């Protein structure tokens, strides 16, 4: 069983930035983030494989950058130019397969709240 530990959520003003981190209990091929806003379905934000192949959701492309430190089993997601619609619970995810959709996810973190508000 892979354990995922998330950090970095919080309250930020519109236009601000935030960095989320997630560390796994062991090496795994693909990691990333999904999010679920109020009254919304859970959606892909960004994912990255061990060899740095990335996938970004259409609503965040250009504002989000995901990176990975394989030696630390950790991923980072830098989010810039945040808007109200980015408010959501952000879930770290992992899988032995490339993550293109929710169906590819094998492991979920507990989630961290990101709130964008003035």
OpenMM code with the backbone's topology and positions (N, CA, C; nanometers):
from openmm import Vec3, app, unit

residues = "UNK UNK UNK UNK UNK UNK UNK UNK UNK UNK UNK UNK UNK UNK UNK UNK UNK UNK UNK UNK UNK UNK UNK UNK UNK UNK UNK UNK UNK UNK UNK UNK UNK UNK UNK UNK UNK UNK UNK UNK UNK UNK UNK UNK UNK UNK UNK UNK UNK UNK UNK UNK UNK UNK UNK UNK UNK UNK UNK UNK UNK UNK UNK UNK UNK UNK UNK UNK UNK UNK UNK UNK UNK UNK UNK UNK UNK UNK UNK UNK UNK UNK UNK UNK UNK UNK UNK UNK UNK UNK UNK UNK UNK UNK UNK UNK UNK UNK UNK UNK UNK UNK UNK UNK UNK UNK UNK UNK UNK UNK UNK UNK UNK UNK UNK UNK UNK UNK".split()
positions = [
    Vec3(0.0841, -0.1189, 0.0000),
    Vec3(0.0000, 0.0000, 0.0000),
    Vec3(0.0885, 0.1250, 0.0000),
    Vec3(0.0637, 0.2162, -0.0929),
    Vec3(0.1398, 0.3400, -0.1030),
    Vec3(0.0711, 0.4475, -0.0215),
    Vec3(0.1457, 0.5136, 0.0645),
    Vec3(0.0930, 0.6249, 0.1445),
    Vec3(0.1353, 0.7564, 0.0797),
    Vec3(0.0431, 0.8513, 0.0786),
    Vec3(0.0694, 0.9823, 0.0198),
    Vec3(0.0489, 1.0885, 0.1268),
    Vec3(0.1463, 1.1769, 0.1413),
    Vec3(0.1375, 1.2838, 0.2403),
    Vec3(0.1462, 1.4184, 0.1691),
    Vec3(0.0398, 1.4969, 0.1800),
    Vec3(0.0295, 1.6250, 0.1110),
    Vec3(0.0616, 1.7397, 0.2062),
    Vec3(0.1098, 1.8496, 0.1502),
    Vec3(0.1311, 1.9710, 0.2285),
    Vec3(0.1257, 2.0914, 0.1368),
    Vec3(0.1012, 2.2090, 0.1958),
    Vec3(0.1105, 2.3328, 0.1207),
    Vec3(-0.0198, 2.4038, 0.0921),
    Vec3(-0.1324, 2.3482, 0.1308),
    Vec3(-0.2587, 2.4170, 0.1071),
    Vec3(-0.2751, 2.5383, 0.1961),
    Vec3(-0.3787, 2.6162, 0.1690),
    Vec3(-0.4038, 2.7333, 0.2520),
    Vec3(-0.4901, 2.8346, 0.1811),
    Vec3(-0.4936, 2.9548, 0.2390),
    Vec3(-0.5725, 3.0652, 0.1851),
    Vec3(-0.4804, 3.1619, 0.1114),
    Vec3(-0.5204, 3.1994, -0.0083),
    Vec3(-0.4405, 3.2911, -0.0884),
    Vec3(-0.5332, 3.3884, -0.1594),
    Vec3(-0.4865, 3.5078, -0.1846),
    Vec3(-0.5673, 3.6082, -0.2543),
    Vec3(-0.5654, 3.5820, -0.4049),
    Vec3(-0.6679, 3.6273, -0.4755),
    Vec3(-0.6677, 3.6155, -0.6220),
    Vec3(-0.5427, 3.6790, -0.6813),
    Vec3(-0.4854, 3.6090, -0.7790),
    Vec3(-0.3610, 3.6555, -0.8384),
    Vec3(-0.2372, 3.6056, -0.7676),
    Vec3(-0.2554, 3.5437, -0.6535),
    Vec3(-0.1425, 3.4953, -0.5751),
    Vec3(-0.0929, 3.3596, -0.6207),
    Vec3(0.0044, 3.3079, -0.5458),
    Vec3(0.0690, 3.1807, -0.5796),
    Vec3(0.0695, 3.0885, -0.4591),
    Vec3(0.0816, 2.9605, -0.4896),
    Vec3(0.0865, 2.8592, -0.3846),
    Vec3(0.1638, 2.7400, -0.4397),
    Vec3(0.2353, 2.6693, -0.3512),
    Vec3(0.3052, 2.5479, -0.3930),
    Vec3(0.2605, 2.4312, -0.3068),
    Vec3(0.2143, 2.3271, -0.3729),
    Vec3(0.1756, 2.2044, -0.3032),
    Vec3(0.2854, 2.1000, -0.3180),
    Vec3(0.3003, 2.0183, -0.2153),
    Vec3(0.3972, 1.9093, -0.2185),
    Vec3(0.3288, 1.7793, -0.1801),
    Vec3(0.3820, 1.6706, -0.2310),
    Vec3(0.3292, 1.5383, -0.1948),
    Vec3(0.4448, 1.4395, -0.1958),
    Vec3(0.4550, 1.3640, -0.0883),
    Vec3(0.5600, 1.2642, -0.0750),
    Vec3(0.4981, 1.1266, -0.0603),
    Vec3(0.5527, 1.0292, -0.1318),
    Vec3(0.5036, 0.8921, -0.1216),
    Vec3(0.5940, 0.8090, -0.0316),
    Vec3(0.5396, 0.6963, 0.0121),
    Vec3(0.6141, 0.6066, 0.1005),
    Vec3(0.7136, 0.5214, 0.0227),
    Vec3(0.7056, 0.5269, -0.1115),
    Vec3(0.7982, 0.4501, -0.1931),
    Vec3(0.7932, 0.4967, -0.3373),
    Vec3(0.8848, 0.4451, -0.4172),
    Vec3(0.8898, 0.4832, -0.5584),
    Vec3(0.7666, 0.4321, -0.6327),
    Vec3(0.7102, 0.5180, -0.7170),
    Vec3(0.5953, 0.4790, -0.7982),
    Vec3(0.5997, 0.5559, -0.9280),
    Vec3(0.5502, 0.4961, -1.0365),
    Vec3(0.5708, 0.5495, -1.1700),
    Vec3(0.5122, 0.6890, -1.1918),
    Vec3(0.3883, 0.7067, -1.1569),
    Vec3(0.3196, 0.8314, -1.1894),
    Vec3(0.2566, 0.8918, -1.0645),
    Vec3(0.2674, 1.0231, -1.0531),
    Vec3(0.2068, 1.0962, -0.9417),
    Vec3(0.1425, 1.2226, -0.9948),
    Vec3(0.0580, 1.2827, -0.9147),
    Vec3(-0.0019, 1.4071, -0.9602),
    Vec3(-0.1063, 1.4585, -0.8649),
    Vec3(-0.1927, 1.5461, -0.9181),
    Vec3(-0.2966, 1.6106, -0.8395),
    Vec3(-0.4298, 1.6111, -0.9135),
    Vec3(-0.5347, 1.5830, -0.8375),
    Vec3(-0.6717, 1.6060, -0.8787),
    Vec3(-0.7295, 1.7089, -0.7820),
    Vec3(-0.8412, 1.7691, -0.8193),
    Vec3(-0.9073, 1.8621, -0.7283),
    Vec3(-1.0584, 1.8483, -0.7408),
    Vec3(-1.1246, 1.8882, -0.6319),
    Vec3(-1.2704, 1.8874, -0.6304),
    Vec3(-1.3196, 2.0149, -0.5646),
    Vec3(-1.3790, 2.1007, -0.6457),
    Vec3(-1.4354, 2.2245, -0.5939),
    Vec3(-1.5762, 2.2032, -0.5428),
    Vec3(-1.6329, 2.3026, -0.4746),
    Vec3(-1.7683, 2.2917, -0.4208),
    Vec3(-1.8702, 2.2618, -0.5304),
    Vec3(-1.9438, 2.1526, -0.5144),
    Vec3(-2.0455, 2.1162, -0.6112),
    Vec3(-1.9918, 2.0692, -0.7459),
    Vec3(-1.8618, 2.0417, -0.7512),
    Vec3(-1.7990, 2.0036, -0.8775),
    Vec3(-1.7538, 1.8578, -0.8737),
    Vec3(-1.7312, 1.8021, -0.9908),
    Vec3(-1.6730, 1.6687, -0.9971),
    Vec3(-1.5222, 1.6787, -0.9797),
    Vec3(-1.4638, 1.5697, -0.9350),
    Vec3(-1.3194, 1.5659, -0.9186),
    Vec3(-1.2543, 1.5683, -1.0573),
    Vec3(-1.1519, 1.6542, -1.0738),
    Vec3(-1.0910, 1.6692, -1.2046),
    Vec3(-0.9389, 1.6662, -1.1962),
    Vec3(-0.8765, 1.6257, -1.3048),
    Vec3(-0.7311, 1.6212, -1.3125),
    Vec3(-0.6749, 1.7630, -1.3185),
    Vec3(-0.5706, 1.7854, -1.2395),
    Vec3(-0.5002, 1.9139, -1.2430),
    Vec3(-0.3687, 1.8973, -1.3187),
    Vec3(-0.2838, 1.8071, -1.2697),
    Vec3(-0.1547, 1.7833, -1.3351),
    Vec3(-0.0983, 1.6516, -1.2860),
    Vec3(-0.0289, 1.5815, -1.3761),
    Vec3(0.0383, 1.4580, -1.3378),
    Vec3(0.1760, 1.4536, -1.4012),
    Vec3(0.2637, 1.3702, -1.3426),
    Vec3(0.4008, 1.3597, -1.3919),
    Vec3(0.4511, 1.2176, -1.3681),
    Vec3(0.5239, 1.1660, -1.4661),
    Vec3(0.5797, 1.0320, -1.4513),
    Vec3(0.7233, 1.0390, -1.3996),
    Vec3(0.7785, 0.9234, -1.3715),
    Vec3(0.9154, 0.9153, -1.3215),
    Vec3(1.0145, 0.9769, -1.4188),
    Vec3(0.9849, 0.9673, -1.5496),
    Vec3(1.0735, 1.0252, -1.6502),
    Vec3(1.0256, 1.1619, -1.6975),
    Vec3(0.9447, 1.2291, -1.6143),
    Vec3(0.9041, 1.3694, -1.6328),
    Vec3(0.8116, 1.3947, -1.7515),
    Vec3(0.7330, 1.2976, -1.7883),
    Vec3(0.6264, 1.3211, -1.8848),
    Vec3(0.5065, 1.3777, -1.8088),
    Vec3(0.4532, 1.4919, -1.8570),
    Vec3(0.3484, 1.5616, -1.7823),
    Vec3(0.2164, 1.5679, -1.8587),
    Vec3(0.1087, 1.5799, -1.7800),
    Vec3(-0.0251, 1.6027, -1.8327),
    Vec3(-0.0860, 1.7146, -1.7494),
    Vec3(-0.1508, 1.8108, -1.8146),
    Vec3(-0.2155, 1.9209, -1.7446),
    Vec3(-0.3629, 1.9271, -1.7819),
    Vec3(-0.4462, 1.9617, -1.6832),
    Vec3(-0.5866, 1.9846, -1.7098),
    Vec3(-0.6055, 2.1137, -1.7867),
    Vec3(-0.7099, 2.1258, -1.8670),
    Vec3(-0.7289, 2.2442, -1.9520),
    Vec3(-0.7529, 2.3728, -1.8724),
    Vec3(-0.8090, 2.3630, -1.7539),
    Vec3(-0.8422, 2.4827, -1.6767),
    Vec3(-0.7211, 2.5446, -1.6075),
    Vec3(-0.6101, 2.4728, -1.6004),
    Vec3(-0.4936, 2.5243, -1.5280),
    Vec3(-0.3718, 2.5402, -1.6165),
    Vec3(-0.3794, 2.4923, -1.7388),
    Vec3(-0.2629, 2.4950, -1.8271),
    Vec3(-0.2123, 2.6381, -1.8421),
    Vec3(-0.0796, 2.6541, -1.8237),
    Vec3(-0.0190, 2.7867, -1.8319),
    Vec3(-0.0068, 2.8557, -1.6981),
    Vec3(-0.0799, 2.8068, -1.5983),
    Vec3(-0.0749, 2.8682, -1.4640),
    Vec3(-0.0145, 2.7739, -1.3600),
    Vec3(0.0041, 2.6492, -1.3995),
    Vec3(0.0495, 2.5455, -1.3064),
    Vec3(0.1718, 2.4755, -1.3647),
    Vec3(0.2672, 2.4448, -1.2783),
    Vec3(0.3848, 2.3696, -1.3203),
    Vec3(0.4110, 2.2577, -1.2200),
    Vec3(0.4178, 2.1364, -1.2700),
    Vec3(0.4429, 2.0225, -1.1821),
    Vec3(0.5855, 1.9743, -1.2037),
    Vec3(0.6501, 1.9343, -1.0952),
    Vec3(0.7869, 1.8839, -1.1027),
    Vec3(0.8026, 1.7684, -1.0046),
    Vec3(0.9155, 1.6990, -1.0175),
    Vec3(0.9318, 1.5767, -0.9373),
    Vec3(1.0774, 1.5597, -0.8966),
    Vec3(1.0966, 1.5174, -0.7738),
    Vec3(1.2283, 1.4810, -0.7220),
    Vec3(1.2239, 1.3313, -0.6919),
    Vec3(1.2755, 1.2504, -0.7820),
    Vec3(1.2661, 1.1051, -0.7651),
    Vec3(1.3439, 1.0555, -0.6430),
    Vec3(1.4533, 1.1218, -0.6118),
    Vec3(1.5331, 1.0799, -0.4967),
    Vec3(1.4563, 1.0951, -0.3661),
    Vec3(1.3638, 1.1902, -0.3628),
    Vec3(1.2846, 1.2168, -0.2414),
    Vec3(1.1441, 1.1598, -0.2514),
    Vec3(1.1094, 1.0935, -0.3627),
    Vec3(0.9718, 1.0426, -0.3854),
    Vec3(0.8701, 1.1552, -0.3642),
    Vec3(0.9010, 1.2718, -0.4142),
    Vec3(0.8192, 1.3905, -0.3890),
    Vec3(0.7885, 1.4640, -0.5183),
    Vec3(0.6661, 1.5136, -0.5277),
    Vec3(0.6299, 1.6021, -0.6374),
    Vec3(0.5942, 1.7384, -0.5815),
    Vec3(0.6075, 1.8384, -0.6678),
    Vec3(0.5743, 1.9761, -0.6328),
    Vec3(0.4836, 2.0312, -0.7418),
    Vec3(0.3887, 2.1112, -0.7007),
    Vec3(0.3042, 2.1784, -0.7987),
    Vec3(0.2976, 2.3267, -0.7643),
    Vec3(0.3563, 2.4066, -0.8511),
    Vec3(0.3542, 2.5518, -0.8361),
    Vec3(0.2307, 2.6051, -0.9079),
    Vec3(0.1481, 2.6783, -0.8362),
    Vec3(0.0266, 2.7360, -0.8942),
    Vec3(0.0363, 2.8880, -0.8871),
    Vec3(0.0247, 2.9535, -0.9996),
    Vec3(0.0342, 3.0996, -1.0082),
    Vec3(-0.0946, 3.1584, -1.0643),
    Vec3(-0.1086, 3.2888, -1.0500),
    Vec3(-0.2262, 3.3603, -1.1031),
    Vec3(-0.3554, 3.2920, -1.0604),
    Vec3(-0.3634, 3.2597, -0.9320),
    Vec3(-0.4804, 3.1868, -0.8821),
    Vec3(-0.6072, 3.2705, -0.8922),
    Vec3(-0.7173, 3.2027, -0.9242),
    Vec3(-0.8489, 3.2653, -0.9359),
    Vec3(-0.9448, 3.1957, -0.8406),
    Vec3(-1.0615, 3.2571, -0.8203),
    Vec3(-1.1592, 3.2019, -0.7263),
    Vec3(-1.1950, 3.0565, -0.7609),
    Vec3(-1.2008, 3.0289, -0.8909),
    Vec3(-1.2408, 2.8950, -0.9356),
    Vec3(-1.1372, 2.7864, -0.9043),
    Vec3(-1.0208, 2.8269, -0.8570),
    Vec3(-0.9208, 2.7283, -0.8159),
    Vec3(-0.9461, 2.6776, -0.6738),
    Vec3(-1.0413, 2.7394, -0.6063),
    Vec3(-1.0760, 2.6932, -0.4717),
    Vec3(-1.1271, 2.5501, -0.4775),
    Vec3(-1.0622, 2.4622, -0.4021),
    Vec3(-1.0975, 2.3201, -0.4071),
    Vec3(-1.0153, 2.2438, -0.3039),
    Vec3(-1.0545, 2.1207, -0.2830),
    Vec3(-0.9679, 2.0279, -0.2112),
    Vec3(-0.8788, 1.9615, -0.3161),
    Vec3(-0.7494, 1.9671, -0.2933),
    Vec3(-0.6524, 1.9108, -0.3872),
    Vec3(-0.6024, 1.7770, -0.3324),
    Vec3(-0.6137, 1.6745, -0.4164),
    Vec3(-0.5767, 1.5385, -0.3760),
    Vec3(-0.4517, 1.4945, -0.4498),
    Vec3(-0.3545, 1.4494, -0.3761),
    Vec3(-0.2380, 1.3860, -0.4381),
    Vec3(-0.2774, 1.2455, -0.4813),
    Vec3(-0.2283, 1.2056, -0.5983),
    Vec3(-0.2614, 1.0735, -0.6528),
    Vec3(-0.1353, 1.0042, -0.7005),
    Vec3(-0.1444, 0.8723, -0.7132),
    Vec3(-0.0306, 0.7951, -0.7609),
    Vec3(-0.0797, 0.6690, -0.8309),
    Vec3(0.0062, 0.6184, -0.9186),
    Vec3(-0.0323, 0.4989, -0.9926),
    Vec3(0.0913, 0.4335, -1.0532),
    Vec3(0.0815, 0.3048, -1.0777),
    Vec3(0.1879, 0.2349, -1.1498),
    Vec3(0.1758, 0.2600, -1.2998),
    Vec3(0.0702, 0.3276, -1.3416),
    Vec3(0.0442, 0.3563, -1.4816),
    Vec3(0.0398, 0.5068, -1.5032),
    Vec3(0.0549, 0.5476, -1.6287),
    Vec3(0.0464, 0.6894, -1.6612),
    Vec3(-0.0955, 0.7373, -1.6297),
    Vec3(-0.1068, 0.8504, -1.5627),
    Vec3(-0.2383, 0.9008, -1.5215),
    Vec3(-0.2878, 1.0036, -1.6212),
    Vec3(-0.3920, 0.9657, -1.6954),
    Vec3(-0.4582, 1.0588, -1.7873),
    Vec3(-0.5977, 1.0941, -1.7394),
    Vec3(-0.6521, 1.0116, -1.6513),
    Vec3(-0.7896, 1.0288, -1.6049),
    Vec3(-0.8037, 0.9617, -1.4681),
    Vec3(-0.9191, 0.9885, -1.4056),
    Vec3(-0.9430, 0.9345, -1.2719),
    Vec3(-0.9335, 0.7830, -1.2691),
    Vec3(-0.9723, 0.7177, -1.3781),
    Vec3(-0.9704, 0.5712, -1.3842),
    Vec3(-0.8299, 0.5138, -1.3725),
    Vec3(-0.7275, 0.5934, -1.4024),
    Vec3(-0.5891, 0.5461, -1.3962),
    Vec3(-0.5305, 0.5533, -1.2556),
    Vec3(-0.5982, 0.6224, -1.1637),
    Vec3(-0.5443, 0.6449, -1.0293),
    Vec3(-0.5612, 0.5198, -0.9439),
    Vec3(-0.4536, 0.4802, -0.8770),
    Vec3(-0.4582, 0.3657, -0.7863),
    Vec3(-0.4569, 0.4075, -0.6396),
    Vec3(-0.3952, 0.5208, -0.6097),
    Vec3(-0.3835, 0.5646, -0.4705),
    Vec3(-0.4213, 0.7117, -0.4597),
    Vec3(-0.4885, 0.7461, -0.3505),
    Vec3(-0.5326, 0.8825, -0.3239),
    Vec3(-0.4795, 0.9290, -0.1890),
    Vec3(-0.4405, 1.0566, -0.1843),
    Vec3(-0.4102, 1.1177, -0.0560),
    Vec3(-0.5379, 1.1635, 0.0105),
    Vec3(-0.5241, 1.2215, 0.1287),
    Vec3(-0.6428, 1.2635, 0.2047),
    Vec3(-0.6947, 1.3990, 0.1591),
    Vec3(-0.6127, 1.4747, 0.0896),
    Vec3(-0.6564, 1.6037, 0.0383),
    Vec3(-0.6091, 1.7197, 0.1225),
    Vec3(-0.5867, 1.8328, 0.0559),
    Vec3(-0.5496, 1.9563, 0.1239),
    Vec3(-0.6306, 2.0701, 0.0634),
    Vec3(-0.6826, 2.1569, 0.1497),
    Vec3(-0.7713, 2.2637, 0.1044),
    Vec3(-0.6909, 2.3818, 0.0502),
    Vec3(-0.7314, 2.4290, -0.0675),
    Vec3(-0.6801, 2.5536, -0.1249),
    Vec3(-0.7991, 2.6470, -0.1413),
    Vec3(-0.7895, 2.7631, -0.0810),
    Vec3(-0.8970, 2.8617, -0.0898),
    Vec3(-0.8411, 2.9905, -0.1480),
    Vec3(-0.9076, 3.0385, -0.2526),
    Vec3(-0.8672, 3.1636, -0.3171),
    Vec3(-0.9757, 3.2657, -0.2901),
    Vec3(-0.9412, 3.3673, -0.2147),
    Vec3(-1.0409, 3.4665, -0.1752),
    Vec3(-0.9726, 3.5947, -0.1302),
    Vec3(-1.0399, 3.7070, -0.1577),
    Vec3(-0.9880, 3.8350, -0.1103),
    Vec3(-1.0466, 3.8692, 0.0260),
] * unit.nanometer
topology = app.Topology()
chain = topology.addChain("A")
for resn in residues:
    res = topology.addResidue(resn, chain)
    for name in ("N", "CA", "C"):
        topology.addAtom(name, app.Element.getBySymbol(name[0]), res)
